[in-house]
Amino acid sequence: MEPRGTKRGAGEIEVAELGNKLLRPTPSLPTDPALYSGPFPFYRRPSQLGCFSLDAQRQYHGDAQALRYYSPPPTNGQGFSFDLRDGYPDRYQPRDEEVREGLDHLLRWLLEHRGQLEGRSPGWLAGAIVTWRGHLTKLLTTPYERQEGWQLAASRFQGTLYLSEVETPAARAQRLARPPLLRELMYMGYKFEQYMCADKPGGCPDPSGEVNTNVAFCSVLRSRLGTHPLLFSGEVDCTDPRAASPQPPTCYVELKTSKEMHSPGQWRSFYRHKLLKWWAQSFLLGVPNVVAGFRNPEGFVCSVKTFPTMQMFEHVRNDRDGWNPSVCMNFCAAFLSFAQNTVVQDDPRLVHLFSWEPGGPVTVSVHRDAPHTFLPTWYVDAVIQDLPSPPKTPSPKA
């Protein structure tokens, strides 16, 4: 037995910690789709709480200045001549992906509106889960994902559970080795938005300008999945001035591109894989329609097709290798319960890292302080001191 007051070496501490880990089984969560095939869980229709914009320098603005307006060309969806390669790479300003923003922009919005949230629903935020829509999308698609794993960091602070994605080593290696063709395909997706959106209602698209992926308009929404209150934000491509309801998010439109399909097999694969991700992304946010531009090998859009979010499942309903929305949502609800029950200590410096690789269960590891913490000091300090905004202009990663 170690005498009181004696300092132990780092090696001894590691051995002791390893022994403790071996004594208690590490919790995990299975991802087999068959386990989650029950009835569709309760999901409250998302309601928009507010929005914010990011400008060409990726600076935050608490308004809708970056919102664009859906302005498709007057045609029946055929005979397009959009050149998605136009301007590449000369008029292209991609976002610096080395800057890890985490939840920072959403937290900035949250600080500015915390008083209103608490005034409307006292104590609601303390029980909520705060995250990005993209993180929830990855959870929804996990039971059917066969290629890409993920990591989500979780911390509890003043009752609220925050979830922030961590780039896996494999994803980082893949990003750094991204081939030129893939970089060009990413550009094409943004270029399609330029052809389909105007800067003001009733305006005309101007595809002659620069494609700058720093610019973003983000909706902040409130919802509930099962027993879990959610506050999350997602980037929105545009709003439709002619939508039946002007109320967001039902007036929003998601824009996508995909390669032209020529055979039933290609369409089957598209419905099984790509449409699943489009559905998850749009369903979570409450966006009613995805408008897709189908491009030929030369990079020209040859047709445009609208996919209503609530009808996407119909394309795979009779496909035994297809996906099921109930499985997606039930797994997401199960993960949120798993996270809520695992992350019980209220400490912004304590991080539970949930990791998943295809074919295996979700596992958890526990970490403290840098480099795993993701709630920035400017946010933690402002919440503790009950300040309505950051004490000073926050750095990209505090």
N, C-alpha and C positions, 0 to 999 in steps of 0.2 A: 504494500500500500504506500502511496506517495505521501511523504510528510507535508503537513499544511504549510503553505507559503513557498513551496518549492516550485520553480519554473520548469515546465516541461518543454522539451524540444519540439520543433514543428513535426518531425517524423513521428514522435510518440503520439501527438494529437491526431495526426492522420490515421494512425493505427487504431486509436481509440474510437475515432469517428467511423472508421470502416467496420469495426466490431459492432457498434451501435446499429449501423445500417443492416448488418447481417442478421441482427436479432429480430428486426421487425420487417415483414414483407413490404416491398415497395408497391404502392397502389398502381393499378393500371386500368385502362378502359379499352375493351375490345371494339373493333370497328366492322365486324362482319355484318353486311347488309341484312342478313336473315334475322338478326337480333333486334332490328329496329323497324320491322314491317307492320307495326300496329296502326291504329287509326291516326289520322293527321292531328298533330297537337294544336292547342290553341295558339294562334299568332295574331296579336292585335294589329289592326290596320295601321301602318306607320303614319304618324302625323309630324309635319315639319315644325320644329321649334324655332329654327332660324337658319342662317347661312353665313358663309364667309367666302372670300375670294383670295387667290394668290396671284400676284402680278408677274410680269415678265422676268423680274429678278427674284421670284419666289417669296416676295414679302407679303405678309398677312394684312388683309383689310376686312373689317367686320361688316361687309356689305355685299351686294350682288353685282359689283362692277364687271366681273368676269363672265356673267351669265350670257349665253348666246341664244339665238332664236332660230328655231327650225324653219328652214326655207327651201324645201325641195323644189327641183325644177318642174315645170308643168308638163308632165308626161305620164304615160300609163305604166312606168317602171321598166320600159325597154328602150333601147337605142341611146344609151348614155355614152358620152365620150369623155368621161372624167379621166384624166391622166394622173394616176396616183404617184407616179415617179417624178412629176414636174416639181422642180425646186430642190431636188435631192442631189447632193448634200448641201448645195450653196445657200439655200434659204431654210436651214434647219438649225434650231437651237435646242438640243436635247437637255433635259434636266440632269444635273450632276448626281448620278446614282450612288456615289461614294458618300454623300451626305445622308446620314441616317436620321430621318426626321422623327421617327417614332410617332407618338401621339401629340407632339408639340403643338401643332396648329389647332387641333381639336381642344386641347387643354386651354389654349389662349381664349378660344370662344367660350369655353365653360367658365373660366374666371370672370369674363365680362358679363355673363348671364346667370351666375350662380344665385344671386339674390332673387331674380325673377322666378327661377325654377323652384327655389325653396318657398317663395311666397305663394306660388300656385299649388304646390304639393309638398307641404312641410315633411321633411324626412325621407322624401322619395329617393333623392340622389344617394343617400346612405345605403340603400338596398340595391342600387342599380349596378349594371355592368356597363362600363364605358369602353368603347373600342371603335375600330374602323369597320365599315361594311365589308371591305376586302378580306378581313380576317374571318368574319362570319361566313363569307362565301367559301373560303377554304374548308371550314368545318362542314358546311352543307355537302360539299362534294367529296369529302373524305371516304365514305363507304364505297365509292365507285372509282376512286383515284388509284391508278396503277403505276404511276411514274414518279411523281414529285412528292417528297415528304415536306414537313413543315415543323417549325418551332414557334410556340407562343409563350411569351413571358407574362406572368401574372403577379400583381402586387395589390394588397388591400390597404387602403388609406382612408381613414375616417369612415369606415364601413363600406365604401365603394370599391368594387373590384375592377381593376384596370387590366385590359389585355392588349399586348403589343407584340407584333410579329418580330421574330429574330431571323435574319437571313442565315440559312443553313450553309455549312461549308460547301456542300454540293451545289447549292443555288448560286453561291458567290463564284465558284469556279466556272460554272456554266455561263454566268453573266460576263465574266472577264474574258471568256473564250468565245463570246457570241460572234458567229460568222457574219460577214458583211451582208449576206442575203437576208438574214434575220433582222439585222438593224434596219435594212431598207423596208422590210415588211412592217416593222413597227411604225416607221415613218408614214407608210401608206395608210395605216389606220387613222392617224392624225390628219393626214391630207384629205381623206374622205370627209371628215368633220368640217374641214374648211370649205369644201364644195357644197355642203348641206346646211350651213349655218350663216346667219347674218348677225351683225352687231346690234341691230335694233329691230323691233317688231315691224314687219312689212318691208324690211330692207332686202337687198340682194347680197348673196355670198360674194366674197372677193378672194379668190384663190391665188392672187398674185403676191400676197404678203408672205412673211416668214412664218414657218411652223415652229412655235415656241412651246415646248411641253412643260415649261415652268408654270404657265398660266393654267389656273384651275378654278372652277366654281364648285363649292361643296355645300351640300345640304346637310343639316343636322336634324336628326329625327329621334322620336321617342316611340317605343313599341314594347311589346311583352311577348316572350316565347314561353309558354307554359307558366311557371311561377316566377320567371326571371324578367324583371324590368330591364329594358335596354335603352341606352342612349348611345347612338352611333352616328358616324358621318360617312358620306360617300360622295365621290366626285360625280357630277351630273354633266352630260354632254350639252344638252340644250333644253329649252322649254318650247312648247308648241303654242303660239299665240292663238291658234284656231282650235285648240282642244275643247272638248265638250264641257269640261270643268276647268276653270282657271286656277283651282286650288292645288298647290303642290302637295304631294309629289305626282298627282294624277295627270298633270300637264307636262311632265318631263318625258323626254325621249332619249333612249340609248342608241348610239350609232356604232355599228360594227362592220368589219370587212371579212370576207372569206373567199377562198378560191372558188372558181366556177365549178359546178358539179355536172358530170356527164353520164353517170350510171346510177342505178338503184343502190348498188353497194356503197358508192361514195356518199349518197344521201343518207343511207343507214348509219354510216360512220359519223357523219355530221350531226345527225339527230342524237346519237348515243353520247357523243363526247362534247362537241362544241356547244350544242344547244343546252346541255345540262348546265354548263358554266354561265351561259347567257341567262338561263332561267333563274339560277340561284342569285346572281348579281341583281337582276331586276326585281325579282319577287321580294327580296329583303327590303329594298328601298321603296317598293310600291310603285315602280315605274311600269306603266301598262303596255308599252310597245318597244320592241327592238327593231330598228330599221337597218337592214344589212345590204351592203353593196358587194356584189359578187364580181370578182376581178378575173380577167383572163391572164395567161402567162406573160403577156407584154405589160401588165400593170394597169390596164384600162378597165373601168367599171362597165360591165356589159349588161347588168340588170340590177334592180333594187327590189327587195322584197320586205314586207313588214311581217314580223312575227309577234302576235299578241302574247304577252307573258303568260296569261292564264290558259292559253291553248297549246303551249309548247309540249306539255306532257302527252297530248293526244298523238304526237308523232311516234312515241315509243310505248304507248299503252299496251300494245299487243306484241311487243318485242321482248322475248324472254331474256335477252341480253341488254335490255334498256335500263333506265333508271326510274326510281319512284320518289316523288316529292315527299311522301310520308316518311320514308327511310331517311332522307336528307334532314328533314326538320326534327325527327325524333332523335337522330344521332346528335344534332347540334344541341338540343335540349338536354340530352344525357351528358354531353361534355360540359355544358354550363353548370349543371348540378355537381358533376365531378370536380370542377374547378372551385365552385363555391364551398364545397365540403372539404377540399384539400387546403385551400388558402384561408386559414382561419386567423392567423396572427395579423394584427393591424400594424403594419410597419412598411413605409415606402422604400426602405433600404433592403427589405427581404424580398427575394424573387423566386417564385416557383416556375421552373422552365418545363413546359409540356412539350414533349417531342414525339413525332410520329414518322414512321417510314412505311411505305406500302407493304402490306402483308403482315404487319405486326400490330400490337396494341399501342395506345397512347401511354407513354411513360412520363414520370416526373422526376426532376432533380431539384435540389434546393441550393440557392446561392445567396450571398450577401454582398452588398456594395458593388463597386466597379469590378469588371466592366458590364455587369448584368443589369444593374438598376436602370430604369428607363423613365421614371417620374422625375422631371428636372427639378433642381433645387429652387428655381424661381417660382415654380408652381406650388411645391410643397410649402415654401415660406409664405407665399401669398395666401394660401388656404388657411394655414395656421394663424396668420395675423389678420385674416378676414379682409384682405384687400380685394378690390374689384378688378384689378388688372395687375400684370407683372410689375414688380418693384422697379425694374429697368427693362430696356429692350432685351428680350431673351436671345441668347446665342442659339444656333441651330441645335446644339446638343449640350446642355448644361451638365 
